[in-house]
Amino acid sequence: MPNADDLPLLSLTTALGAGLLLGLLYERRKHDDPAIAAGLRTHTLAALLGAVTLWIGVPAFLLALLLTGTFAALSYLRTSQHDTGLTAEFALLCSCVLGGLAMRSPVAAGALAVLVAILIYAKPRLHHITRERISDREIADGLILLAFALIVLPLIPDEPIGPYGALNLATVWKLVVLVMAIGALGHVALRLIGTRWGLLVSGFFAGYVSSTAATAGFGQRAKAEPALLSSAIGATLLANLASLSLFVPVLLAIAPGLLREVWLELLAAAAVLMVGAAFGFHRGERVEAPPPTADARMFRIGQALGFAALIAGVLFVSRVAAEWLGANAALATAFLTALAELHAAVATVGTLFRDGTIDARHAQWAVVGLLAASAAAKSVVAFVSGGPAFGIRIAIGLAGMMLAAASVALFA
């Protein structure tokens, strides 16, 4: 048997806290539900029992866990006629297990105790969300998205195929998943926040994942719900603003000196995108568009597949063109890459500047050229996904971004 002087105080304190936390929640519920057997003292004792028995040895802990499970089962048999739920009984077992875990990892035990407490405390809200707020259609779409991301994607080979290794099927499928995920994010934001803020919030954060996918996703939203056209435009420009902000960490990691040369161009481009997004949001305020219903589709699989096919075609053409141009056409390759993946192209330009292949002036105009190439590609995506009304406005906003950066580069 271990020496009593070796009993870890931090682990015992964590176990005590976990038991008190869970017990407090059930003690307060006893007034509304007298069938609850385990309260403050029972949960605390169960947690301490788990801690002390695991300190003694694994066999003792298993015996304590068995005894706790037996008492929980007896409690359920006594109350099952009035309440068929098992949460209170499993919570008692959790107290014992968390007490044992505290002896091995107090930090993990404390964090899990808080998580379990949140789940217990949020019971009414969770029931309301799952039973009344979420529809069968949304659950089905969510399962499809998870299946595409967690089942199909790992099965697709992540390696170049085709002429010159121009295509990577895993990359193409990631684009499908991204477009679907952004559509789902926009749907959820619209349902929870409303049309006034939902698209803008989801748009900004979608830009950190893929501004091109965000352009396609919000174009689809604008085509499906024309009343949201202005808000979708604002969300798309915000997504491109978020994407533009990623230039900073990319260049800081590869060529910090280039960031000092182009920060004014990036700032001017960001200002135009911000003004355009604000204008779209202001116009969107005037439209009283109802949020999507619970039975509305979160995304369109066919449109996501079509967008991924378009990007795959661009990648194929850019790769083949780069091979034909030769190894010395690094900047041309970067411009072609920017048609589909802007940040990879920025990394290429940063590498060329860092290695001394191009000077600061050429690098400035190279960044402007990347913005122009990206703007052109996203304008095409906007036309294809959202129709002429959406595409023209996005093209104007992105052209303004590019012209602002070019003006600064010209007069700097």
BELWORA-V91430 format. One record per residue. N is the residue number from 0. SS is DSSP state (~ for helix, > for strand, _ for the rest). PSI is psi in whole degrees, 0 to 359 (* if undefined). D_CENTER is the distance of its C-alpha to the mean C-alpha in Angstrom with 2 decimals. Layout:
BEGIN
n & ss & psi & d_center
N & SS & PSI & D_CENTER
N & SS & PSI & D_CENTER
END
This chain:
BEGIN
n & ss & psi & d_center
0 & _ & 138 & 48.85
1 & _ & 156 & 46.83
2 & _ & 137 & 48.52
3 & ~ & 334 & 47.74
4 & ~ & 342 & 47.46
5 & ~ & 2 & 44.38
6 & _ & 117 & 42.42
7 & _ & 122 & 39.19
8 & ~ & 319 & 39.06
9 & ~ & 317 & 35.34
10 & ~ & 317 & 34.49
11 & ~ & 320 & 36.97
12 & ~ & 319 & 35.68
13 & ~ & 315 & 32.09
14 & ~ & 318 & 33.43
15 & ~ & 315 & 35.49
16 & ~ & 319 & 32.61
17 & ~ & 316 & 30.43
18 & ~ & 318 & 33.39
19 & ~ & 321 & 34.21
20 & ~ & 310 & 30.69
21 & ~ & 321 & 30.51
22 & ~ & 324 & 34.17
23 & ~ & 318 & 33.91
24 & ~ & 316 & 31.57
25 & ~ & 331 & 33.98
26 & ~ & 321 & 37.05
27 & ~ & 334 & 36.01
28 & ~ & 348 & 35.51
29 & _ & 331 & 38.99
30 & _ & 324 & 40.54
31 & _ & 336 & 38.73
32 & _ & 87 & 38.82
33 & _ & 346 & 41.94
34 & _ & 344 & 41.07
35 & _ & 123 & 38.62
36 & _ & 318 & 40.62
37 & _ & 122 & 38.54
38 & _ & 217 & 38.03
39 & ~ & 309 & 37.81
40 & ~ & 321 & 40.55
41 & ~ & 314 & 39.75
42 & ~ & 321 & 36.10
43 & ~ & 316 & 37.20
44 & ~ & 323 & 39.98
45 & ~ & 319 & 37.77
46 & ~ & 316 & 35.36
47 & ~ & 324 & 38.38
48 & ~ & 316 & 39.94
49 & ~ & 320 & 36.95
50 & ~ & 311 & 37.00
51 & ~ & 318 & 40.76
52 & ~ & 325 & 41.19
53 & ~ & 327 & 38.56
54 & ~ & 324 & 40.36
55 & ~ & 317 & 43.55
56 & _ & 158 & 42.18
57 & ~ & 319 & 39.91
58 & ~ & 319 & 42.72
59 & ~ & 322 & 43.19
60 & ~ & 317 & 39.48
61 & ~ & 322 & 39.44
62 & ~ & 318 & 42.54
63 & ~ & 320 & 40.97
64 & ~ & 321 & 37.91
65 & ~ & 317 & 40.31
66 & ~ & 318 & 42.31
67 & ~ & 318 & 39.31
68 & ~ & 323 & 38.18
69 & ~ & 316 & 41.76
70 & ~ & 323 & 41.94
71 & ~ & 321 & 38.63
72 & ~ & 318 & 40.04
73 & ~ & 321 & 43.27
74 & ~ & 320 & 41.46
75 & ~ & 319 & 39.62
76 & ~ & 327 & 42.95
77 & ~ & 329 & 44.46
78 & ~ & 0 & 41.82
79 & _ & 336 & 40.57
80 & _ & 334 & 42.96
81 & _ & 330 & 41.34
82 & _ & 113 & 37.69
83 & _ & 0 & 36.27
84 & _ & 153 & 32.97
85 & _ & 5 & 32.43
86 & ~ & 315 & 29.91
87 & ~ & 321 & 32.68
88 & ~ & 318 & 34.21
89 & ~ & 329 & 31.03
90 & ~ & 323 & 30.28
91 & ~ & 318 & 33.73
92 & ~ & 322 & 33.00
93 & ~ & 321 & 29.77
94 & ~ & 316 & 31.95
95 & ~ & 316 & 34.23
96 & ~ & 318 & 31.54
97 & ~ & 325 & 29.75
98 & ~ & 318 & 33.19
99 & ~ & 320 & 33.70
100 & ~ & 327 & 30.31
101 & ~ & 334 & 31.20
102 & ~ & 335 & 34.10
103 & ~ & 318 & 31.92
104 & _ & 90 & 28.79
105 & ~ & 323 & 29.17
106 & ~ & 314 & 25.75
107 & ~ & 319 & 23.97
108 & ~ & 317 & 26.42
109 & ~ & 316 & 25.87
110 & ~ & 317 & 22.08
111 & ~ & 326 & 22.46
112 & ~ & 318 & 25.23
113 & ~ & 318 & 23.10
114 & ~ & 315 & 20.43
115 & ~ & 319 & 23.33
116 & ~ & 320 & 24.84
117 & ~ & 317 & 21.79
118 & ~ & 321 & 21.80
119 & ~ & 314 & 25.54
120 & ~ & 327 & 25.56
121 & _ & 15 & 22.89
122 & ~ & 308 & 24.93
123 & ~ & 317 & 26.11
124 & ~ & 320 & 22.78
125 & ~ & 319 & 21.10
126 & ~ & 319 & 24.13
127 & ~ & 317 & 24.00
128 & ~ & 312 & 20.40
129 & ~ & 329 & 20.96
130 & ~ & 333 & 24.50
131 & ~ & 327 & 24.57
132 & ~ & 323 & 21.24
133 & _ & 131 & 19.53
134 & _ & 168 & 21.66
135 & ~ & 325 & 22.56
136 & ~ & 318 & 21.21
137 & ~ & 323 & 17.65
138 & ~ & 317 & 17.97
139 & ~ & 315 & 19.34
140 & ~ & 320 & 16.63
141 & ~ & 320 & 13.94
142 & ~ & 322 & 16.20
143 & ~ & 315 & 16.66
144 & ~ & 315 & 13.00
145 & ~ & 322 & 12.87
146 & ~ & 317 & 16.25
147 & ~ & 323 & 15.40
148 & ~ & 320 & 12.54
149 & ~ & 344 & 14.36
150 & ~ & 307 & 17.96
151 & ~ & 312 & 18.70
152 & ~ & 313 & 16.62
153 & ~ & 339 & 18.24
154 & ~ & 345 & 21.59
155 & _ & 131 & 21.52
156 & _ & 132 & 23.38
157 & _ & 72 & 21.55
158 & _ & 151 & 24.62
159 & > & 143 & 26.30
160 & > & 170 & 28.71
161 & _ & 183 & 31.21
162 & ~ & 129 & 33.49
163 & ~ & 18 & 32.70
164 & ~ & 41 & 29.53
165 & _ & 336 & 27.95
166 & > & 144 & 25.31
167 & > & 109 & 22.67
168 & ~ & 327 & 21.77
169 & ~ & 320 & 18.68
170 & ~ & 317 & 17.35
171 & ~ & 317 & 18.42
172 & ~ & 327 & 16.77
173 & ~ & 323 & 13.38
174 & ~ & 320 & 13.95
175 & ~ & 313 & 14.85
176 & ~ & 320 & 11.72
177 & ~ & 314 & 9.63
178 & ~ & 317 & 12.12
179 & ~ & 318 & 12.04
180 & ~ & 321 & 8.34
181 & ~ & 321 & 8.85
182 & ~ & 318 & 12.06
183 & ~ & 320 & 10.87
184 & ~ & 317 & 8.58
185 & ~ & 321 & 11.81
186 & ~ & 313 & 13.98
187 & ~ & 317 & 12.61
188 & ~ & 319 & 12.75
189 & ~ & 322 & 16.19
190 & ~ & 322 & 17.37
191 & ~ & 319 & 16.53
192 & ~ & 332 & 17.24
193 & _ & 169 & 19.54
194 & _ & 338 & 20.16
195 & _ & 316 & 21.09
196 & _ & 340 & 17.83
197 & ~ & 311 & 15.20
198 & ~ & 322 & 14.98
199 & ~ & 318 & 15.19
200 & ~ & 311 & 12.42
201 & ~ & 326 & 9.93
202 & ~ & 314 & 11.77
203 & ~ & 313 & 11.54
204 & ~ & 332 & 7.86
205 & ~ & 330 & 7.80
206 & ~ & 333 & 10.61
207 & _ & 341 & 9.03
208 & _ & 304 & 7.70
209 & _ & 110 & 11.01
210 & ~ & 330 & 13.43
211 & ~ & 315 & 15.67
212 & ~ & 323 & 13.39
213 & ~ & 319 & 12.64
214 & ~ & 316 & 16.46
215 & ~ & 317 & 17.10
216 & ~ & 316 & 14.82
217 & ~ & 334 & 16.38
218 & ~ & 318 & 19.70
219 & ~ & 320 & 19.62
220 & ~ & 318 & 18.95
221 & ~ & 323 & 21.87
222 & ~ & 321 & 24.11
223 & ~ & 326 & 23.54
224 & _ & 86 & 24.06
225 & ~ & 334 & 26.33
226 & ~ & 340 & 26.52
227 & ~ & 14 & 22.97
228 & ~ & 309 & 23.98
229 & ~ & 317 & 24.20
230 & ~ & 322 & 20.95
231 & ~ & 323 & 19.17
232 & ~ & 314 & 21.00
233 & ~ & 319 & 19.96
234 & ~ & 321 & 16.25
235 & ~ & 317 & 16.78
236 & ~ & 325 & 18.73
237 & ~ & 321 & 16.19
238 & ~ & 319 & 13.59
239 & ~ & 329 & 16.46
240 & ~ & 316 & 17.18
241 & ~ & 319 & 13.83
242 & ~ & 320 & 14.48
243 & ~ & 325 & 18.00
244 & ~ & 339 & 17.11
245 & ~ & 349 & 15.79
246 & ~ & 325 & 19.46
247 & ~ & 303 & 20.30
248 & ~ & 327 & 18.71
249 & ~ & 312 & 19.68
250 & ~ & 326 & 23.22
251 & ~ & 325 & 23.53
252 & ~ & 328 & 22.88
253 & ~ & 312 & 25.24
254 & _ & 80 & 27.74
255 & ~ & 329 & 27.78
256 & ~ & 326 & 31.06
257 & ~ & 326 & 29.63
258 & ~ & 323 & 27.19
259 & ~ & 335 & 30.34
260 & ~ & 332 & 31.88
261 & ~ & 9 & 29.20
262 & ~ & 328 & 27.64
263 & ~ & 320 & 29.83
264 & ~ & 317 & 28.82
265 & ~ & 321 & 25.12
266 & ~ & 318 & 25.91
267 & ~ & 317 & 27.96
268 & ~ & 319 & 25.35
269 & ~ & 322 & 22.73
270 & ~ & 318 & 25.41
271 & ~ & 316 & 26.04
272 & ~ & 321 & 22.43
273 & ~ & 318 & 22.26
274 & ~ & 317 & 25.59
275 & ~ & 318 & 24.64
276 & ~ & 318 & 21.49
277 & ~ & 321 & 23.72
278 & ~ & 316 & 26.38
279 & ~ & 319 & 24.17
280 & ~ & 320 & 22.91
281 & ~ & 317 & 26.58
282 & ~ & 326 & 27.79
283 & ~ & 335 & 25.11
284 & ~ & 332 & 26.40
285 & _ & 350 & 29.65
286 & _ & 122 & 28.40
287 & _ & 75 & 28.27
288 & _ & 128 & 25.95
289 & _ & 148 & 25.15
290 & _ & 161 & 21.59
291 & _ & 149 & 20.96
292 & _ & 169 & 22.70
293 & _ & 339 & 21.45
294 & _ & 1 & 23.11
295 & _ & 149 & 21.44
296 & _ & 139 & 19.43
297 & _ & 333 & 15.67
298 & _ & 167 & 15.99
299 & _ & 115 & 18.93
300 & ~ & 319 & 19.01
301 & ~ & 319 & 22.01
302 & ~ & 322 & 20.56
303 & ~ & 318 & 17.52
304 & ~ & 320 & 20.15
305 & ~ & 320 & 22.34
306 & ~ & 315 & 19.83
307 & ~ & 323 & 19.17
308 & ~ & 322 & 22.97
309 & ~ & 313 & 23.51
310 & ~ & 321 & 21.34
311 & ~ & 320 & 23.08
312 & ~ & 318 & 26.36
313 & ~ & 316 & 25.61
314 & ~ & 319 & 24.73
315 & ~ & 312 & 27.92
316 & ~ & 316 & 30.10
317 & ~ & 322 & 28.88
318 & ~ & 315 & 29.47
319 & ~ & 319 & 32.89
320 & ~ & 321 & 33.87
321 & ~ & 322 & 33.00
322 & ~ & 319 & 35.22
323 & ~ & 328 & 38.00
324 & ~ & 338 & 37.84
325 & _ & 168 & 38.36
326 & _ & 337 & 36.96
327 & _ & 351 & 38.12
328 & _ & 57 & 36.02
329 & ~ & 319 & 32.96
330 & ~ & 320 & 32.18
331 & ~ & 321 & 32.62
332 & ~ & 319 & 30.20
333 & ~ & 318 & 27.64
334 & ~ & 319 & 28.22
335 & ~ & 322 & 27.83
336 & ~ & 324 & 24.61
337 & ~ & 341 & 23.25
338 & _ & 330 & 23.71
339 & _ & 325 & 20.67
340 & _ & 99 & 18.85
341 & ~ & 318 & 19.69
342 & ~ & 328 & 18.50
343 & ~ & 322 & 20.44
344 & ~ & 320 & 23.40
345 & ~ & 319 & 23.14
346 & ~ & 323 & 23.24
347 & ~ & 313 & 26.33
348 & ~ & 318 & 28.07
349 & ~ & 320 & 27.35
350 & ~ & 317 & 28.92
351 & ~ & 320 & 31.91
352 & ~ & 316 & 32.49
353 & ~ & 322 & 32.25
354 & _ & 358 & 34.68
355 & _ & 10 & 37.07
356 & _ & 324 & 36.95
357 & _ & 153 & 36.41
358 & _ & 181 & 37.42
359 & ~ & 320 & 35.58
360 & ~ & 316 & 36.89
361 & ~ & 323 & 35.84
362 & ~ & 321 & 32.39
363 & ~ & 311 & 32.04
364 & ~ & 333 & 32.99
365 & ~ & 318 & 30.83
366 & ~ & 318 & 27.72
367 & ~ & 319 & 29.08
368 & ~ & 322 & 29.66
369 & ~ & 318 & 26.10
370 & ~ & 321 & 24.95
371 & ~ & 316 & 27.61
372 & ~ & 316 & 26.64
373 & ~ & 318 & 22.96
374 & ~ & 319 & 24.14
375 & ~ & 315 & 26.50
376 & ~ & 317 & 24.04
377 & ~ & 331 & 21.51
378 & ~ & 319 & 24.54
379 & ~ & 315 & 25.53
380 & ~ & 319 & 22.11
381 & ~ & 317 & 22.39
382 & ~ & 315 & 25.92
383 & ~ & 317 & 25.11
384 & ~ & 323 & 22.15
385 & ~ & 357 & 23.35
386 & ~ & 176 & 27.09
387 & ~ & 317 & 29.54
388 & ~ & 316 & 28.89
389 & ~ & 315 & 25.21
390 & ~ & 318 & 25.94
391 & ~ & 316 & 28.84
392 & ~ & 320 & 27.10
393 & ~ & 320 & 24.09
394 & ~ & 320 & 26.67
395 & ~ & 315 & 28.64
396 & ~ & 316 & 25.76
397 & ~ & 326 & 24.73
398 & ~ & 321 & 28.42
399 & ~ & 321 & 28.95
400 & ~ & 313 & 26.24
401 & ~ & 318 & 28.04
402 & ~ & 324 & 31.46
403 & ~ & 315 & 30.63
404 & ~ & 319 & 29.63
405 & ~ & 322 & 32.73
406 & ~ & 317 & 34.99
407 & ~ & 317 & 34.02
408 & ~ & 327 & 34.54
409 & ~ & 321 & 37.85
410 & ~ & 358 & 39.30
411 & _ & * & 37.83
END
